[in-house]
Amino acid sequence: MTGYPIRRVPWTCRWGRFGTAIEDLGSTSKIDETFWACHNPARGPDVRVTNRAECEHCADWQIAPRLRPQPEIW
């Protein structure tokens, strides 16, 4: 099986979260925008919107727990 390196992007980071901005149209709604935010507590209590390129150079980037190798259970 071929393994691939994990890229330093918001969706592979422990602190990355996905969000959407929704426009209320009365009886319906429409997704206006999608974005990534950094939830690293070292950056303070506020959510900070990030762009993909920031993660490539971020000193606080950590691999998301769901992507870490899991031990084999027999």
PQR file with spaces between the fields and no chain letter, atoms N, CA, C, O and H, PARSE charges and radii, in Angstrom:
ATOM       1  N    MET     1       0.840   -1.174    0.000 -0.4000 1.5000
ATOM       2  CA   MET     1       0.000    0.000    0.000 -0.0000 2.0000
ATOM       3  C    MET     1       0.891    1.245    0.000  0.5500 1.7000
ATOM       4  O    MET     1       1.860    1.321    0.756 -0.5500 1.4000
ATOM       5  N    THR     2       0.566    2.203   -0.836 -0.4000 1.5000
ATOM       6  CA   THR     2       1.351    3.427   -0.944 -0.0000 2.0000
ATOM       7  C    THR     2       0.876    4.443    0.078  0.5500 1.7000
ATOM       8  O    THR     2      -0.313    4.752    0.152 -0.5500 1.4000
ATOM       9  H    THR     2      -0.221    2.142   -1.451  0.4000 1.0000
ATOM      10  N    GLY     3       1.806    4.961    0.865 -0.4000 1.5000
ATOM      11  CA   GLY     3       1.470    6.009    1.814 -0.0000 2.0000
ATOM      12  C    GLY     3       1.769    7.372    1.210  0.5500 1.7000
ATOM      13  O    GLY     3       2.663    7.508    0.375 -0.5500 1.4000
ATOM      14  H    GLY     3       2.772    4.710    0.805  0.4000 1.0000
ATOM      15  N    TYR     4       1.036    8.355    1.627 -0.4000 1.5000
ATOM      16  CA   TYR     4       1.236    9.707    1.135 -0.0000 2.0000
ATOM      17  C    TYR     4       1.563   10.618    2.312  0.5500 1.7000
ATOM      18  O    TYR     4       1.031   10.431    3.407 -0.5500 1.4000
ATOM      19  H    TYR     4       0.310    8.245    2.306  0.4000 1.0000
ATOM      20  N    PRO     5       2.428   11.596    2.096 -0.5600 1.5000
ATOM      21  CA   PRO     5       2.725   12.526    3.188  0.2800 2.0000
ATOM      22  C    PRO     5       1.496   13.375    3.508  0.5500 1.7000
ATOM      23  O    PRO     5       0.703   13.696    2.622 -0.5500 1.4000
ATOM      24  N    ILE     6       1.352   13.727    4.760 -0.4000 1.5000
ATOM      25  CA   ILE     6       0.233   14.563    5.171 -0.0000 2.0000
ATOM      26  C    ILE     6       0.599   16.016    4.935  0.5500 1.7000
ATOM      27  O    ILE     6       1.618   16.501    5.427 -0.5500 1.4000
ATOM      28  H    ILE     6       1.997   13.466    5.479  0.4000 1.0000
ATOM      29  N    ARG     7      -0.231   16.698    4.186 -0.4000 1.5000
ATOM      30  CA   ARG     7       0.023   18.105    3.871 -0.0000 2.0000
ATOM      31  C    ARG     7      -0.362   18.993    5.048  0.5500 1.7000
ATOM      32  O    ARG     7      -1.272   18.674    5.812 -0.5500 1.4000
ATOM      33  H    ARG     7      -1.059   16.304    3.786  0.4000 1.0000
ATOM      34  N    ARG     8       0.336   20.096    5.178 -0.4000 1.5000
ATOM      35  CA   ARG     8       0.066   21.057    6.247 -0.0000 2.0000
ATOM      36  C    ARG     8      -1.006   22.035    5.764  0.5500 1.7000
ATOM      37  O    ARG     8      -0.697   23.137    5.310 -0.5500 1.4000
ATOM      38  H    ARG     8       1.076   20.355    4.557  0.4000 1.0000
ATOM      39  N    VAL     9      -2.250   21.621    5.868 -0.4000 1.5000
ATOM      40  CA   VAL     9      -3.395   22.413    5.451 -0.0000 2.0000
ATOM      41  C    VAL     9      -4.434   22.381    6.577  0.5500 1.7000
ATOM      42  O    VAL     9      -4.330   21.537    7.467 -0.5500 1.4000
ATOM      43  H    VAL     9      -2.501   20.726    6.237  0.4000 1.0000
ATOM      44  N    PRO    10      -5.427   23.270    6.568 -0.5600 1.5000
ATOM      45  CA   PRO    10      -6.375   23.328    7.684  0.2800 2.0000
ATOM      46  C    PRO    10      -7.098   22.019    7.977  0.5500 1.7000
ATOM      47  O    PRO    10      -7.348   21.708    9.142 -0.5500 1.4000
ATOM      48  N    TRP    11      -7.440   21.245    6.950 -0.4000 1.5000
ATOM      49  CA   TRP    11      -8.218   20.026    7.184 -0.0000 2.0000
ATOM      50  C    TRP    11      -7.383   18.868    7.714  0.5500 1.7000
ATOM      51  O    TRP    11      -7.941   17.824    8.052 -0.5500 1.4000
ATOM      52  H    TRP    11      -7.236   21.498    6.004  0.4000 1.0000
ATOM      53  N    THR    12      -6.073   19.020    7.795 -0.4000 1.5000
ATOM      54  CA   THR    12      -5.251   17.983    8.421 -0.0000 2.0000
ATOM      55  C    THR    12      -4.695   18.442    9.766  0.5500 1.7000
ATOM      56  O    THR    12      -3.977   17.688   10.423 -0.5500 1.4000
ATOM      57  H    THR    12      -5.620   19.868    7.521  0.4000 1.0000
ATOM      58  N    CYS    13      -5.013   19.653   10.181 -0.4000 1.5000
ATOM      59  CA   CYS    13      -4.493   20.202   11.432 -0.0000 2.0000
ATOM      60  C    CYS    13      -5.439   19.932   12.596  0.5500 1.7000
ATOM      61  O    CYS    13      -6.660   19.956   12.444 -0.5500 1.4000
ATOM      62  H    CYS    13      -5.596   20.266    9.647  0.4000 1.0000
ATOM      63  N    ARG    14      -4.856   19.679   13.743 -0.4000 1.5000
ATOM      64  CA   ARG    14      -5.635   19.463   14.963 -0.0000 2.0000
ATOM      65  C    ARG    14      -6.536   20.663   15.270  0.5500 1.7000
ATOM      66  O    ARG    14      -7.630   20.488   15.807 -0.5500 1.4000
ATOM      67  H    ARG    14      -3.864   19.660   13.866  0.4000 1.0000
ATOM      68  N    TRP    15      -6.096   21.862   14.941 -0.4000 1.5000
ATOM      69  CA   TRP    15      -6.816   23.078   15.315 -0.0000 2.0000
ATOM      70  C    TRP    15      -7.765   23.592   14.238  0.5500 1.7000
ATOM      71  O    TRP    15      -8.542   24.510   14.501 -0.5500 1.4000
ATOM      72  H    TRP    15      -5.208   22.005   14.505  0.4000 1.0000
ATOM      73  N    GLY    16      -7.723   23.033   13.041 -0.4000 1.5000
ATOM      74  CA   GLY    16      -8.545   23.536   11.946 -0.0000 2.0000
ATOM      75  C    GLY    16     -10.013   23.165   12.087  0.5500 1.7000
ATOM      76  O    GLY    16     -10.341   22.030   12.434 -0.5500 1.4000
ATOM      77  H    GLY    16      -7.091   22.288   12.827  0.4000 1.0000
ATOM      78  N    ARG    17     -10.889   24.113   11.822 -0.4000 1.5000
ATOM      79  CA   ARG    17     -12.332   23.880   11.832 -0.0000 2.0000
ATOM      80  C    ARG    17     -12.933   24.514   10.583  0.5500 1.7000
ATOM      81  O    ARG    17     -12.462   25.548   10.108 -0.5500 1.4000
ATOM      82  H    ARG    17     -10.622   25.035   11.540  0.4000 1.0000
ATOM      83  N    PHE    18     -13.969   23.885   10.066 -0.4000 1.5000
ATOM      84  CA   PHE    18     -14.659   24.320    8.860 -0.0000 2.0000
ATOM      85  C    PHE    18     -15.920   25.074    9.261  0.5500 1.7000
ATOM      86  O    PHE    18     -16.584   24.701   10.229 -0.5500 1.4000
ATOM      87  H    PHE    18     -14.351   23.045   10.452  0.4000 1.0000
ATOM      88  N    GLY    19     -16.253   26.121    8.533 -0.4000 1.5000
ATOM      89  CA   GLY    19     -17.472   26.857    8.835 -0.0000 2.0000
ATOM      90  C    GLY    19     -18.109   27.401    7.571  0.5500 1.7000
ATOM      91  O    GLY    19     -17.496   27.417    6.503 -0.5500 1.4000
ATOM      92  H    GLY    19     -15.714   26.424    7.747  0.4000 1.0000
ATOM      93  N    THR    20     -19.338   27.843    7.707 -0.4000 1.5000
ATOM      94  CA   THR    20     -20.049   28.447    6.587 -0.0000 2.0000
ATOM      95  C    THR    20     -20.771   29.703    7.058  0.5500 1.7000
ATOM      96  O    THR    20     -21.176   29.804    8.216 -0.5500 1.4000
ATOM      97  H    THR    20     -19.835   27.830    8.575  0.4000 1.0000
ATOM      98  N    ALA    21     -20.924   30.637    6.165 -0.4000 1.5000
ATOM      99  CA   ALA    21     -21.754   31.812    6.398 -0.0000 2.0000
ATOM     100  C    ALA    21     -23.034   31.598    5.611  0.5500 1.7000
ATOM     101  O    ALA    21     -22.993   31.293    4.419 -0.5500 1.4000
ATOM     102  H    ALA    21     -20.596   30.555    5.224  0.4000 1.0000
ATOM     103  N    ILE    22     -24.162   31.757    6.271 -0.4000 1.5000
ATOM     104  CA   ILE    22     -25.454   31.477    5.638 -0.0000 2.0000
ATOM     105  C    ILE    22     -26.281   32.754    5.561  0.5500 1.7000
ATOM     106  O    ILE    22     -26.419   33.489    6.539 -0.5500 1.4000
ATOM     107  H    ILE    22     -24.195   32.005    7.239  0.4000 1.0000
ATOM     108  N    GLU    23     -26.825   32.996    4.379 -0.4000 1.5000
ATOM     109  CA   GLU    23     -27.702   34.151    4.171 -0.0000 2.0000
ATOM     110  C    GLU    23     -29.146   33.721    4.416  0.5500 1.7000
ATOM     111  O    GLU    23     -29.619   32.753    3.820 -0.5500 1.4000
ATOM     112  H    GLU    23     -26.714   32.399    3.585  0.4000 1.0000
ATOM     113  N    ASP    24     -29.836   34.434    5.283 -0.4000 1.5000
ATOM     114  CA   ASP    24     -31.234   34.138    5.583 -0.0000 2.0000
ATOM     115  C    ASP    24     -32.112   34.814    4.540  0.5500 1.7000
ATOM     116  O    ASP    24     -32.099   36.039    4.416 -0.5500 1.4000
ATOM     117  H    ASP    24     -29.452   35.221    5.767  0.4000 1.0000
ATOM     118  N    LEU    25     -32.872   34.027    3.791 -0.4000 1.5000
ATOM     119  CA   LEU    25     -33.749   34.548    2.738 -0.0000 2.0000
ATOM     120  C    LEU    25     -35.218   34.417    3.118  0.5500 1.7000
ATOM     121  O    LEU    25     -36.077   34.253    2.253 -0.5500 1.4000
ATOM     122  H    LEU    25     -32.882   33.032    3.892  0.4000 1.0000
ATOM     123  N    GLY    26     -35.500   34.489    4.406 -0.4000 1.5000
ATOM     124  CA   GLY    26     -36.886   34.367    4.876 -0.0000 2.0000
ATOM     125  C    GLY    26     -37.259   32.917    5.077  0.5500 1.7000
ATOM     126  O    GLY    26     -36.907   32.316    6.092 -0.5500 1.4000
ATOM     127  H    GLY    26     -34.802   34.622    5.109  0.4000 1.0000
ATOM     128  N    SER    27     -37.974   32.347    4.115 -0.4000 1.5000
ATOM     129  CA   SER    27     -38.426   30.958    4.248 -0.0000 2.0000
ATOM     130  C    SER    27     -37.349   29.948    3.853  0.5500 1.7000
ATOM     131  O    SER    27     -37.541   28.744    4.023 -0.5500 1.4000
ATOM     132  H    SER    27     -38.260   32.835    3.290  0.4000 1.0000
ATOM     133  N    THR    28     -36.235   30.420    3.334 -0.4000 1.5000
ATOM     134  CA   THR    28     -35.143   29.546    2.933 -0.0000 2.0000
ATOM     135  C    THR    28     -33.815   30.222    3.277  0.5500 1.7000
ATOM     136  O    THR    28     -33.798   31.353    3.762 -0.5500 1.4000
ATOM     137  H    THR    28     -36.080   31.398    3.196  0.4000 1.0000
ATOM     138  N    SER    29     -32.730   29.542    3.031 -0.4000 1.5000
ATOM     139  CA   SER    29     -31.412   30.129    3.274 -0.0000 2.0000
ATOM     140  C    SER    29     -30.452   29.686    2.181  0.5500 1.7000
ATOM     141  O    SER    29     -30.708   28.720    1.463 -0.5500 1.4000
ATOM     142  H    SER    29     -32.744   28.623    2.637  0.4000 1.0000
ATOM     143  N    LYS    30     -29.355   30.399    2.069 -0.4000 1.5000
ATOM     144  CA   LYS    30     -28.371   30.105    1.035 -0.0000 2.0000
ATOM     145  C    LYS    30     -26.974   30.203    1.645  0.5500 1.7000
ATOM     146  O    LYS    30     -26.682   31.138    2.391 -0.5500 1.4000
ATOM     147  H    LYS    30     -29.146   31.184    2.652  0.4000 1.0000
ATOM     148  N    ILE    31     -26.113   29.236    1.327 -0.4000 1.5000
ATOM     149  CA   ILE    31     -24.739   29.293    1.800 -0.0000 2.0000
ATOM     150  C    ILE    31     -23.994   30.335    0.993  0.5500 1.7000
ATOM     151  O    ILE    31     -23.880   30.223   -0.228 -0.5500 1.4000
ATOM     152  H    ILE    31     -26.350   28.477    0.721  0.4000 1.0000
ATOM     153  N    ASP    32     -23.484   31.357    1.680 -0.4000 1.5000
ATOM     154  CA   ASP    32     -22.766   32.438    1.022 -0.0000 2.0000
ATOM     155  C    ASP    32     -21.284   32.145    0.877  0.5500 1.7000
ATOM     156  O    ASP    32     -20.689   32.426   -0.163 -0.5500 1.4000
ATOM     157  H    ASP    32     -23.577   31.449    2.671  0.4000 1.0000
ATOM     158  N    GLU    33     -20.693   31.586    1.909 -0.4000 1.5000
ATOM     159  CA   GLU    33     -19.243   31.459    1.947 -0.0000 2.0000
ATOM     160  C    GLU    33     -18.857   30.285    2.835  0.5500 1.7000
ATOM     161  O    GLU    33     -19.549   29.972    3.804 -0.5500 1.4000
ATOM     162  H    GLU    33     -21.177   31.358    2.754  0.4000 1.0000
ATOM     163  N    THR    34     -17.765   29.650    2.500 -0.4000 1.5000
ATOM     164  CA   THR    34     -17.184   28.632    3.366 -0.0000 2.0000
ATOM     165  C    THR    34     -15.799   29.115    3.779  0.5500 1.7000
ATOM     166  O    THR    34     -15.143   29.848    3.039 -0.5500 1.4000
ATOM     167  H    THR    34     -17.203   29.904    1.713  0.4000 1.0000
ATOM     168  N    PHE    35     -15.361   28.702    4.958 -0.4000 1.5000
ATOM     169  CA   PHE    35     -14.083   29.184    5.454 -0.0000 2.0000
ATOM     170  C    PHE    35     -13.472   28.182    6.432  0.5500 1.7000
ATOM     171  O    PHE    35     -14.145   27.269    6.911 -0.5500 1.4000
ATOM     172  H    PHE    35     -15.894   28.106    5.558  0.4000 1.0000
ATOM     173  N    TRP    36     -12.201   28.370    6.714 -0.4000 1.5000
ATOM     174  CA   TRP    36     -11.473   27.599    7.727 -0.0000 2.0000
ATOM     175  C    TRP    36     -11.094   28.530    8.849  0.5500 1.7000
ATOM     176  O    TRP    36     -10.772   29.695    8.617 -0.5500 1.4000
ATOM     177  H    TRP    36     -11.654   29.111    6.324  0.4000 1.0000
ATOM     178  N    ALA    37     -11.130   28.025   10.059 -0.4000 1.5000
ATOM     179  CA   ALA    37     -10.760   28.817   11.222 -0.0000 2.0000
ATOM     180  C    ALA    37      -9.772   28.033   12.078  0.5500 1.7000
ATOM     181  O    ALA    37      -9.794   26.802   12.108 -0.5500 1.4000
ATOM     182  H    ALA    37     -11.392   27.078   10.247  0.4000 1.0000
ATOM     183  N    CYS    38      -8.911   28.764   12.767 -0.4000 1.5000
ATOM     184  CA   CYS    38      -7.936   28.156   13.664 -0.0000 2.0000
ATOM     185  C    CYS    38      -8.455   28.256   15.092  0.5500 1.7000
ATOM     186  O    CYS    38      -8.752   29.350   15.573 -0.5500 1.4000
ATOM     187  H    CYS    38      -8.894   29.763   12.742  0.4000 1.0000
ATOM     188  N    HIS    39      -8.565   27.116   15.771 -0.4000 1.5000
ATOM     189  CA   HIS    39      -9.071   27.066   17.140 -0.0000 2.0000
ATOM     190  C    HIS    39      -7.960   26.776   18.143  0.5500 1.7000
ATOM     191  O    HIS    39      -8.235   26.270   19.231 -0.5500 1.4000
ATOM     192  H    HIS    39      -8.324   26.227   15.381  0.4000 1.0000
ATOM     193  N    ASN    40      -6.732   27.080   17.804 -0.4000 1.5000
ATOM     194  CA   ASN    40      -5.611   26.838   18.705 -0.0000 2.0000
ATOM     195  C    ASN    40      -5.752   27.744   19.924  0.5500 1.7000
ATOM     196  O    ASN    40      -5.803   28.964   19.768 -0.5500 1.4000
ATOM     197  H    ASN    40      -6.509   27.491   16.920  0.4000 1.0000
ATOM     198  N    PRO    41      -5.817   27.181   21.141 -0.5600 1.5000
ATOM     199  CA   PRO    41      -5.992   28.008   22.331  0.2800 2.0000
ATOM     200  C    PRO    41      -4.821   28.956   22.588  0.5500 1.7000
ATOM     201  O    PRO    41      -4.989   29.954   23.288 -0.5500 1.4000
ATOM     202  N    ALA    42      -3.654   28.670   22.044 -0.4000 1.5000
ATOM     203  CA   ALA    42      -2.500   29.557   22.214 -0.0000 2.0000
ATOM     204  C    ALA    42      -2.709   30.885   21.486  0.5500 1.7000
ATOM     205  O    ALA    42      -2.046   31.873   21.801 -0.5500 1.4000
ATOM     206  H    ALA    42      -3.518   27.859   21.475  0.4000 1.0000
ATOM     207  N    ARG    43      -3.611   30.916   20.534 -0.4000 1.5000
ATOM     208  CA   ARG    43      -3.883   32.147   19.773 -0.0000 2.0000
ATOM     209  C    ARG    43      -4.948   33.006   20.428  0.5500 1.7000
ATOM     210  O    ARG    43      -5.317   34.049   19.888 -0.5500 1.4000
ATOM     211  H    ARG    43      -4.150   30.113   20.279  0.4000 1.0000
ATOM     212  N    GLY    44      -5.448   32.589   21.580 -0.4000 1.5000
ATOM     213  CA   GLY    44      -6.455   33.360   22.305 -0.0000 2.0000
ATOM     214  C    GLY    44      -7.831   32.746   22.179  0.5500 1.7000
ATOM     215  O    GLY    44      -8.021   31.764   21.461 -0.5500 1.4000
ATOM     216  H    GLY    44      -5.148   31.741   22.019  0.4000 1.0000
ATOM     217  N    PRO    45      -8.800   33.331   22.886 -0.5600 1.5000
ATOM     218  CA   PRO    45     -10.147   32.748   22.919  0.2800 2.0000
ATOM     219  C    PRO    45     -10.955   32.970   21.649  0.5500 1.7000
ATOM     220  O    PRO    45     -11.944   32.276   21.418 -0.5500 1.4000
ATOM     221  N    ASP    46     -10.549   33.925   20.825 -0.4000 1.5000
ATOM     222  CA   ASP    46     -11.317   34.227   19.619 -0.0000 2.0000
ATOM     223  C    ASP    46     -10.970   33.277   18.481  0.5500 1.7000
ATOM     224  O    ASP    46      -9.828   32.840   18.344 -0.5500 1.4000
ATOM     225  H    ASP    46      -9.745   34.490   21.012  0.4000 1.0000
ATOM     226  N    VAL    47     -11.962   32.969   17.675 -0.4000 1.5000
ATOM     227  CA   VAL    47     -11.754   32.158   16.476 -0.0000 2.0000
ATOM     228  C    VAL    47     -11.101   33.045   15.430  0.5500 1.7000
ATOM     229  O    VAL    47     -11.519   34.185   15.226 -0.5500 1.4000
ATOM     230  H    VAL    47     -12.891   33.324   17.786  0.4000 1.0000
ATOM     231  N    ARG    48     -10.075   32.523   14.766 -0.4000 1.5000
ATOM     232  CA   ARG    48      -9.362   33.304   13.761 -0.0000 2.0000
ATOM     233  C    ARG    48      -9.496   32.626   12.409  0.5500 1.7000
ATOM     234  O    ARG    48      -9.064   31.486   12.238 -0.5500 1.4000
ATOM     235  H    ARG    48      -9.735   31.597   14.932  0.4000 1.0000
ATOM     236  N    VAL    49     -10.094   33.319   11.449 -0.4000 1.5000
ATOM     237  CA   VAL    49     -10.245   32.782   10.096 -0.0000 2.0000
ATOM     238  C    VAL    49      -8.861   32.728    9.456  0.5500 1.7000
ATOM     239  O    VAL    49      -8.077   33.671    9.566 -0.5500 1.4000
ATOM     240  H    VAL    49     -10.446   34.245   11.588  0.4000 1.0000
ATOM     241  N    THR    50      -8.573   31.620    8.791 -0.4000 1.5000
ATOM     242  CA   THR    50      -7.263   31.427    8.180 -0.0000 2.0000
ATOM     243  C    THR    50      -7.408   31.090    6.706  0.5500 1.7000
ATOM     244  O    THR    50      -8.481   30.704    6.243 -0.5500 1.4000
ATOM     245  H    THR    50      -9.210   30.854    8.702  0.4000 1.0000
ATOM     246  N    ASN    51      -6.320   31.242    5.984 -0.4000 1.5000
ATOM     247  CA   ASN    51      -6.319   30.738    4.617 -0.0000 2.0000
ATOM     248  C    ASN    51      -5.373   29.543    4.558  0.5500 1.7000
ATOM     249  O    ASN    51      -4.543   29.348    5.447 -0.5500 1.4000
ATOM     250  H    ASN    51      -5.448   31.556    6.360  0.4000 1.0000
ATOM     251  N    ARG    52      -5.504   28.772    3.535 -0.4000 1.5000
ATOM     252  CA   ARG    52      -4.772   27.506    3.418 -0.0000 2.0000
ATOM     253  C    ARG    52      -3.256   27.683    3.513  0.5500 1.7000
ATOM     254  O    ARG    52      -2.581   26.868    4.142 -0.5500 1.4000
ATOM     255  H    ARG    52      -6.177   28.930    2.813  0.4000 1.0000
ATOM     256  N    ALA    53      -2.719   28.720    2.907 -0.4000 1.5000
ATOM     257  CA   ALA    53      -1.272   28.917    2.859 -0.0000 2.0000
ATOM     258  C    ALA    53      -0.664   29.179    4.243  0.5500 1.7000
ATOM     259  O    ALA    53       0.504   28.865    4.470 -0.5500 1.4000
ATOM     260  H    ALA    53      -3.267   29.383    2.396  0.4000 1.0000
ATOM     261  N    GLU    54      -1.437   29.745    5.159 -0.4000 1.5000
ATOM     262  CA   GLU    54      -0.916   30.021    6.502 -0.0000 2.0000
ATOM     263  C    GLU    54      -0.458   28.756    7.211  0.5500 1.7000
ATOM     264  O    GLU    54       0.525   28.792    7.952 -0.5500 1.4000
ATOM     265  H    GLU    54      -2.386   29.999    4.974  0.4000 1.0000
ATOM     266  N    CYS    55      -1.141   27.649    7.004 -0.4000 1.5000
ATOM     267  CA   CYS    55      -0.828   26.400    7.694 -0.0000 2.0000
ATOM     268  C    CYS    55       0.527   25.824    7.284  0.5500 1.7000
ATOM     269  O    CYS    55       1.176   25.131    8.068 -0.5500 1.4000
ATOM     270  H    CYS    55      -1.939   27.620    6.402  0.4000 1.0000
ATOM     271  N    GLU    56       0.944   26.108    6.073 -0.4000 1.5000
ATOM     272  CA   GLU    56       2.220   25.572    5.592 -0.0000 2.0000
ATOM     273  C    GLU    56       3.400   26.070    6.411  0.5500 1.7000
ATOM     274  O    GLU    56       4.419   25.386    6.507 -0.5500 1.4000
ATOM     275  H    GLU    56       0.417   26.671    5.436  0.4000 1.0000
ATOM     276  N    HIS    57       3.275   27.252    7.001 -0.4000 1.5000
ATOM     277  CA   HIS    57       4.379   27.856    7.741 -0.0000 2.0000
ATOM     278  C    HIS    57       4.078   28.038    9.226  0.5500 1.7000
ATOM     279  O    HIS    57       4.886   28.629    9.943 -0.5500 1.4000
ATOM     280  H    HIS    57       2.447   27.807    6.923  0.4000 1.0000
ATOM     281  N    CYS    58       2.949   27.551    9.700 -0.4000 1.5000
ATOM     282  CA   CYS    58       2.539   27.749   11.086 -0.0000 2.0000
ATOM     283  C    CYS    58       3.344   26.846   12.029  0.5500 1.7000
ATOM     284  O    CYS    58       3.421   25.634   11.833 -0.5500 1.4000
ATOM     285  H    CYS    58       2.293   27.071    9.118  0.4000 1.0000
ATOM     286  N    ALA    59       3.930   27.452   13.038 -0.4000 1.5000
ATOM     287  CA   ALA    59       4.706   26.689   14.026 -0.0000 2.0000
ATOM     288  C    ALA    59       3.808   25.859   14.938  0.5500 1.7000
ATOM     289  O    ALA    59       4.280   24.912   15.567 -0.5500 1.4000
ATOM     290  H    ALA    59       3.868   28.437   13.198  0.4000 1.0000
ATOM     291  N    ASP    60       2.516   26.201   15.020 -0.4000 1.5000
ATOM     292  CA   ASP    60       1.579   25.491   15.900 -0.0000 2.0000
ATOM     293  C    ASP    60       0.814   24.377   15.191  0.5500 1.7000
ATOM     294  O    ASP    60      -0.032   23.729   15.807 -0.5500 1.4000
ATOM     295  H    ASP    60       2.132   26.970   14.509  0.4000 1.0000
ATOM     296  N    TRP    61       1.096   24.140   13.902 -0.4000 1.5000
ATOM     297  CA   TRP    61       0.385   23.095   13.167 -0.0000 2.0000
ATOM     298  C    TRP    61       0.686   21.738   13.797  0.5500 1.7000
ATOM     299  O    TRP    61       1.846   21.405   14.038 -0.5500 1.4000
ATOM     300  H    TRP    61       1.783   24.666   13.402  0.4000 1.0000
ATOM     301  N    GLN    62      -0.362   20.955   14.062 -0.4000 1.5000
ATOM     302  CA   GLN    62      -0.226   19.588   14.593 -0.0000 2.0000
ATOM     303  C    GLN    62      -1.140   18.680   13.796  0.5500 1.7000
ATOM     304  O    GLN    62      -2.250   19.063   13.426 -0.5500 1.4000
ATOM     305  H    GLN    62      -1.305   21.226   13.866  0.4000 1.0000
ATOM     306  N    ILE    63      -0.663   17.481   13.537 -0.4000 1.5000
ATOM     307  CA   ILE    63      -1.483   16.530   12.786 -0.0000 2.0000
ATOM     308  C    ILE    63      -2.765   16.221   13.562  0.5500 1.7000
ATOM     309  O    ILE    63      -2.739   16.030   14.778 -0.5500 1.4000
ATOM     310  H    ILE    63       0.238   17.170   13.838  0.4000 1.0000
ATOM     311  N    ALA    64      -3.868   16.176   12.848 -0.4000 1.5000
ATOM     312  CA   ALA    64      -5.157   15.878   13.465 -0.0000 2.0000
ATOM     313  C    ALA    64      -5.146   14.463   14.034  0.5500 1.7000
ATOM     314  O    ALA    64      -4.623   13.550   13.396 -0.5500 1.4000
ATOM     315  H    ALA    64      -3.889   16.332   11.860  0.4000 1.0000
ATOM     316  N    PRO    65      -5.718   14.262   15.231 -0.5600 1.5000
ATOM     317  CA   PRO    65      -5.713   12.921   15.849  0.2800 2.0000
ATOM     318  C    PRO    65      -6.294   11.836   14.948  0.5500 1.7000
ATOM     319  O    PRO    65      -5.831   10.696   14.990 -0.5500 1.4000
ATOM     320  N    ARG    66      -7.293   12.162   14.139 -0.4000 1.5000
ATOM     321  CA   ARG    66      -7.915   11.146   13.277 -0.0000 2.0000
ATOM     322  C    ARG    66      -6.977   10.661   12.185  0.5500 1.7000
ATOM     323  O    ARG    66      -7.237    9.628   11.569 -0.5500 1.4000
ATOM     324  H    ARG    66      -7.669   13.088   14.105  0.4000 1.0000
ATOM     325  N    LEU    67      -5.880   11.391   11.927 -0.4000 1.5000
ATOM     326  CA   LEU    67      -4.943   11.009   10.875 -0.0000 2.0000
ATOM     327  C    LEU    67      -3.708   10.294   11.413  0.5500 1.7000
ATOM     328  O    LEU    67      -2.880    9.822   10.634 -0.5500 1.4000
ATOM     329  H    LEU    67      -5.668   12.230   12.428  0.4000 1.0000
ATOM     330  N    ARG    68      -3.576   10.210   12.726 -0.4000 1.5000
ATOM     331  CA   ARG    68      -2.416    9.539   13.307 -0.0000 2.0000
ATOM     332  C    ARG    68      -2.539    8.035   13.098  0.5500 1.7000
ATOM     333  O    ARG    68      -3.646    7.497   13.091 -0.5500 1.4000
ATOM     334  H    ARG    68      -4.249   10.594   13.359  0.4000 1.0000
ATOM     335  N    PRO    69      -1.416    7.358   12.930 -0.5600 1.5000
ATOM     336  CA   PRO    69      -1.489    5.898   12.776  0.2800 2.0000
ATOM     337  C    PRO    69      -2.119    5.253   14.008  0.5500 1.7000
ATOM     338  O    PRO    69      -1.797    5.610   15.142 -0.5500 1.4000
ATOM     339  N    GLN    70      -3.002    4.318   13.776 -0.4000 1.5000
ATOM     340  CA   GLN    70      -3.672    3.616   14.863 -0.0000 2.0000
ATOM     341  C    GLN    70      -3.007    2.254   15.063  0.5500 1.7000
ATOM     342  O    GLN    70      -2.641    1.598   14.088 -0.5500 1.4000
ATOM     343  H    GLN    70      -3.263    4.028   12.855  0.4000 1.0000
ATOM     344  N    PRO    71      -2.849    1.823   16.316 -0.5600 1.5000
ATOM     345  CA   PRO    71      -2.236    0.506   16.552  0.2800 2.0000
ATOM     346  C    PRO    71      -3.141   -0.609   16.021  0.5500 1.7000
ATOM     347  O    PRO    71      -4.368   -0.525   16.074 -0.5500 1.4000
ATOM     348  N    GLU    72      -2.505   -1.627   15.523 -0.4000 1.5000
ATOM     349  CA   GLU    72      -3.285   -2.779   15.037 -0.0000 2.0000
ATOM     350  C    GLU    72      -3.733   -3.622   16.213  0.5500 1.7000
ATOM     351  O    GLU    72      -2.964   -3.866   17.142 -0.5500 1.4000
ATOM     352  H    GLU    72      -1.508   -1.695   15.480  0.4000 1.0000
ATOM     353  N    ILE    73      -4.974   -4.063   16.172 -0.4000 1.5000
ATOM     354  CA   ILE    73      -5.530   -4.913   17.224 -0.0000 2.0000
ATOM     355  C    ILE    73      -5.830   -6.274   16.610  0.5500 1.7000
ATOM     356  O    ILE    73      -6.544   -6.371   15.612 -0.5500 1.4000
ATOM     357  H    ILE    73      -5.600   -3.865   15.418  0.4000 1.0000
ATOM     358  N    TRP    74      -5.293   -7.296   17.196 -0.4000 1.5000
ATOM     359  CA   TRP    74      -5.493   -8.649   16.679 -0.0000 2.0000
ATOM     360  C    TRP    74      -6.513   -9.380   17.480  0.5500 1.7000
ATOM     361  O    TRP    74      -6.812  -10.538   17.190 -0.5500 1.4000
ATOM     362  H    TRP    74      -4.712   -7.217   18.006  0.4000 1.0000
